[in-house]
Amino acid sequence: MIYCVMYDWGKQQGREAASGSTKSVVNNQPAFVWFWMNAFGNFLGAGVWGFFHTLPQVNLYTHGTQFTSAHGHLAFFGAYATILIGMMYIAVQGTNGIKVLKHTLSSILALSMIVGGVMGMTMALTIAGYVQVLVSRAQMGATWAGFFDGQNGMWFAQAMDWRLVMGFVTFAGFLFLAKDLLSTGKSQVHTR
């Protein structure tokens, strides 16, 4: 999907350049980037993390650990959240009659903080899941003692703290996204 998005965009942009035009093919930059992130996030969340987590030999140990949360956070974000945000930008553009919608500082901060926050949460949950699998399942044989030892481990606790920090980063990015979506159109040139 990533390849197709970039190939089609480059082909169209090349046609415009060959005809002597300096016009950009993309008339909604924030939506384009969020759709691109959909392809990338879907590949990582549902593809890489999902495939790894679904293998029976791996799932025997990872099922019900923070690996499941890591896969769920990234898969939902990559498959659904990114495409919905891209559609919101298209709706804002159409509703406000904006011909070309370019990035603003708020849209760039929103994208960076939301994507960085979700990736940070995924990494933290993956590390926490690794600790759970190693201690709770592999070393202690899936006993209650192993469960509590895994929950009290230093790496598990630090990973969960980082997950919380990255959750706040994601929320701050959401505030920038809401600000950008609500203020788009007020400063843009209307064509109607």
C-alpha positions, -999 to +999 in steps of 0.1 A: +000+000+000+028+024+009+045+017-024+013+023-044+006+056-026+040+069-033+042+056-068+008+071-079+016+104-062+050+105-079+036+096-113+010+123-111+034+149-098+058+139-127+031+145-152+024+180-138+062+188-139+065+175-175+037+198-186+056+228-171+032+232-141+045+239-106+011+230-091+011+202-065-010+172-072-019+169-035-045+195-027-048+184+010-014+178+025-026+168+060-051+142+046-024+128+023+001+123+051-025+107+074-035+083+045+002+075+040+004+068+078-026+045+074-007+023+050+024+024+072+006+019+105-015-009+091+016-027+078+033-024+112+003-029+136-017-055+118+011-069+097+043-072+117+030-072+153-002-091+143+017-118+124+043-122+151+016-124+178-006-148+159+019-176+153+008-205+175+043-212+188+045-175+200+009-170+210+012-199+235+034-175+255+023-141+246-015-145+248-029-122+275+003-103+280+012-067+271+022-080+236-015-082+230-019-046+240+010-035+219-005-052+188-039-038+196-028-002+201-008-001+169-032-021+147-062+000+157-042+032+152-028+021+119-059+006+104-087+030+117-076+061+135-053+074+108-078+069+080-105+086+100-083+116+107-075+118+070-112+118+062-118+145+088-093+167+069-111+160+036-144+169+053-130+202+067-116+211+033-149+204+015-171+220+042-151+252+043-146+254+005-108+254+006-091+247-027-057+237-014-052+227+023-016+230+034+001+219+066+000+243+096+022+241+127-007+225+146-011+198+120+026+190+120+027+189+158-004+168+159+010+143+134+044+141+151+031+138+186+003+113+179+024+090+157+054+093+181+032+087+211+015+056+197+048+042+185+063+049+220+034+032+237+038+002+213+075-001+221+069+002+259+041-024+258+063-047+237+091-045+263+066-051+291+052-081+272+087-095+267+093-093+305+059-110+311+067-138+287+102-143+299+095-142+337+058-151+340+056-178+314+090-191+305+109-190+338+081-195+363+058-218+342+027-196+342+020-197+379+006-170+402+040-165+416+054-160+381+026-135+373+034-114+404+071-116+399+067-105+363+045-075+374+070-064+400+100-066+376+120-034+371+118-035+333+080-041+334+075-012+358+097+011+337+079+001+305+045+008+320+058+042+331+069+050+296+036+038+283+019+064+305+043+091+294+037+083+257+000+083+264+003+119+276+023+127+244-005+112+223-031+132+242-012+164+237-010+156+199-048+151+200-053+186+214-032+200+186-052+180+161-085+193+175-072+228+174-061+224+138-093+208+127-115+234+144-095+264+133-089+253+096-110+274+073-109+305+095-075+315+082-078+299+047-089+316+015-124+306+006-132+298-031-170+300-029 
